[in-house]
Amino acid sequence: MLRKTLLMDDHVCPWWLAYTFDNPLRQLVHNPEKIFSSLIRPGQTVVDIGCGMGYFSLGMAKLVGESGRVISVDLQKEMLAKVHQRQFRRDWPPVFVWFKAERITLV
């Protein structure tokens, strides 16, 4: 009952709980630009599977630049809407492509 109330079926983080992971202090430990700078170059296409609110997607967008592409994939349309909103709030070039997955299975 509580699980259904919290919308946590199949171990998916509820979109409203994701705000707890997205705060300025996280930059001290998980700086996307530092983490991915040796792997991502301008002009590349990168994929963020399970992007949530786009914490890593936004960092990747800075690295790929205007000539690159970031494909953000998530199960929840609310998460993808938040990535979309955050991109436009920062007035970034249209480097994002959003996909709502029906199910993410790694085999």
Secondary structure, DSSP 8 states (H G I E B T S, - for coil): -HHHHTT-GGG---GGGGGGG-STTHHHH--HHHHHTTT--TT-EEEEET-TTTHHHHHHHHHH-TT-EEEEEES-HHHHHHHHHHHHHTT--S-EEEEE-S-----
